[in-house]
């Protein structure tokens, strides 16, 4: 089995520092089931390519096996050559420094997304034809698969379960290796070792930060844990955002505190009205509210017959439940209810359910997302969803000085990761518009202070209009 990783980051030879491998040498690592051999077929300033081959000893696989399995099970299988859990173990042991996200000489680079391309072959992909795309595209990869015939000389036999997988994306090397470590065995639907409680610990640890919100989370967990019900239940419980140990009412209390702060200037009403006005003026009929929360914008959109389909998306199941209750979805007339969809999903991963809509709104949401996750959010929204219109609103930090009883330097909401000044927001918005081919219009919402601006700032991104 072969794994290659390449980059065009300059200088591309920094890949050697990230992998903790000298590009001028051949590297070997002994494994319990064989060995890993590593080299750099190409290494210069513009492009660097690393190759890892895993050689599995088929005789060694049999040693120590419990009696009772047939010789067919022992010797007639694809384990010596098909990428599988053996590759995952090889990644963890032969590339352990990179796998942990460490680099002695390039630690800052190890924590920075860079362009990476990976090829895995032959890879066992047991399931639907689009399984590899379902697993990797939500993580921001461009995915290409090449199916292999059972026998090229006998095309009537059809395709084998083996593919060549190629992934391209901008992410850290640790993220790439972690995704492969978890998802290659899921594609193969098998593991060469016994799955027990330790496997739950590994899955939760390596899935942290991406598996919780993956659209195929339950499928991944079931396959990774070989459908052992107790283990699956435990893993899903630990991966679920709304941990029972958390204070379930804390987000609502934080929302109420922010509402109380802004209520004297009716800012939330002004915000919802202006966003709805922009969406309506664009002629949009199918709209997605990303981070819909308890459904305030959804209510405004449903009140207008122009919007034929209104979709609310949130990472919190509890917020979606509140939205359903506040909108009285269970008592809504059938025709009205047919216009509304509430979807559980992540905002930083590609979601094909959200593609093809006329407009998307991100109202007071981006400040709740860590800034190191913004590149993933931007790709998911502006590259993959790519609606003709995107409306983003966020607080103006400079205006906070005008709120009574608000301590200096404080943020409006307890969950805000940051709040931008007008210059910071403008810089971000111009960068997004330029990278993804949108025209940009900026404006404020609420009464404008001569020196500090408006309390809310809004960016309107449009395609096809200069």
Helices and strands as residue ranges (DSSP letters): E 2-7, H 14-19, E 27-31, E 34-43, E 48-56, H 58-62, H 71-75, H 85-94, H 96-99, H 107-110, E 114-124, H 131-136, G 137-139, E 142-149, G 155-157, E 159-171, H 173-188, H 197-207, H 217-224, H 229-239, H 250-263, H 267-281, E 286-290, H 296-302, E 309-314, H 317-326, G 329-331, H 334-337, E 340-344, G 352-354, E 359-363, G 366-368, G 371-373, H 374-378, I 379-385, E 389-395, G 397-402, H 422-436, E 439-445, E 456-462
